[in-house]
Amino acid sequence: MKRIAYSGIEGAFAHMVARNMFPDEMHVPFGSFAEAYYAVASGDCDYAVLPVENSYAGPVREVKELLAEGGLEVVREQSFPITQNLLGVRGSRISDIRKVISQHKALEQCDTYIRDRGYEVIEAENTAVAARQVARMQNMAVAAIASVETAAFYGLKVLDEQINERDDNATKFAVVAAKRTQEDQ
């Protein structure tokens, strides 16, 4: 069984893409893009699924820098539609929300929605981490911005759907692997 590295926790977009691209393999979470990348470089994992560019928020600079190191090669790419949603704890309503937690790029993708409502913003490592925080806090005034699938992972309620700026929001993910030698090819 192949080991597929991704950055984040269950419910992160990278986790969903890894499951989609490698449904029968082992999915291994890491705390950062760099940790997932180096897990492949060291041989601990066979592949890493990393986001390289979002159609709205642009390139993922940290991943581009890792790829520029040249230690691994991109063996496959896939564009994945991204729909951001407002997720709260059971019993909360949109009118209760005062703060939102999410990953930096997700917050950018929902900037107008956030500003129009005057929400205070708190950044998290990724959207799934934000959802997990909201679930643990059990505060009716705090919501996460993440996917509908993530809501299910953490027992959250979808308060508002498709809150990102653009309907055509997508992120291109790259699958990276160790460079093959002439003998491997």
Long-range contacts (C-beta under 8 A, 24 or more apart in sequence): 1-25, 1-26, 2-26, 2-46, 2-47, 3-28, 3-39, 3-44, 3-45, 3-46, 3-47, 4-28, 4-45, 4-46, 4-47, 4-48, 4-49, 5-30, 5-35, 5-36, 5-37, 5-39, 5-40, 5-44, 5-45, 5-47, 5-48, 5-49, 6-30, 6-36, 6-48, 6-49, 6-50, 7-31, 7-32, 7-33, 7-35, 7-36, 7-50, 7-126, 8-125, 8-126, 8-127, 8-128, 8-129, 9-126, 9-128, 9-129, 9-132, 10-128, 10-153, 11-127, 11-128, 11-131, 11-132, 11-146, 11-147, 11-149, 11-150, 11-152, 11-153, 11-154, 12-126, 12-127, 12-128, 12-129, 12-150, 13-51, 13-80, 13-82, 13-126, 13-127, 13-147, 13-171, 14-49, 14-50, 14-51, 14-126, 14-173, 15-128, 16-80, 16-147, 16-149, 17-49, 17-78, 17-80, 17-173, 18-49, 20-78, 20-80, 21-49, 21-76, 21-78, 21-173, 21-175, 22-47, 22-49, 31-125, 32-62, 32-125, 33-60, 33-62, 33-63, 33-66, 34-62, 34-66, 37-63, 37-66, 37-72, 37-176, 40-72, 40-176, 40-177, 40-178, 41-71, 41-72, 41-178, 43-178, 46-177, 47-75, 47-175, 47-176, 47-177, 48-72, 48-175, 48-176, 49-173, 49-174, 49-175, 50-173, 50-174, 50-176, 51-171, 51-172, 51-173, 51-174, 52-77, 52-172, 52-173, 52-174, 53-171, 53-172, 54-82, 54-105, 54-109, 54-169, 54-170, 54-171, 54-172, 55-166, 55-168, 55-169, 55-170, 55-171, 56-108, 56-109, 56-164, 56-165, 56-166, 56-169, 57-105, 57-108, 57-109, 60-105, 63-174, 67-174, 67-176, 71-178, 71-179, 72-176, 72-177, 72-178, 72-179, 73-176, 73-177, 73-178, 73-179, 73-180, 74-174, 74-175, 74-176, 75-175, 75-176, 75-177, 76-174, 76-175, 77-172, 77-173, 77-174, 77-175, 78-172, 78-173, 78-175, 79-170, 79-171, 79-172, 79-173, 80-170, 80-171, 80-172, 80-173, 81-169, 81-170, 82-109, 82-147, 82-164, 82-169, 82-170, 82-171, 83-147, 83-148, 83-161, 83-162, 83-164, 83-169, 84-109, 84-110, 84-127, 84-145, 84-146, 84-147, 84-162, 84-163, 84-164, 84-169, 85-145, 85-146, 85-147, 85-148, 85-151, 85-158, 85-159, 85-160, 85-161, 85-162, 85-163, 86-113, 86-143, 86-144, 86-145, 86-158, 86-159, 86-160, 86-161, 86-163, 87-131, 87-134, 87-143, 87-144, 87-145, 87-146, 87-150, 87-151, 87-154, 87-156, 87-157, 87-158, 87-159, 88-134, 88-140, 88-142, 88-143, 88-144, 88-156, 88-157, 88-159, 89-134, 89-135, 89-137, 89-138, 89-139, 89-140, 89-156, 89-157, 90-155, 90-156, 90-157, 91-140, 91-157, 92-140, 92-141, 92-143, 92-157, 92-159, 93-140, 93-159, 94-159, 94-160, 96-140, 96-141, 97-141, 97-142, 97-143, 97-159, 98-141, 98-142, 99-141, 99-142, 99-143, 100-142, 100-143, 100-144, 100-145, 101-130, 101-133, 101-134, 101-142, 101-143, 101-144, 101-145, 102-127, 102-130, 102-144, 102-145, 102-146, 103-127, 103-129, 103-130, 106-130, 106-145, 106-146, 107-145, 109-164, 109-165, 109-166, 109-169, 110-145, 110-163, 110-164, 110-165, 111-165, 112-165, 113-163, 113-164, 113-165, 128-153, 128-154, 131-156
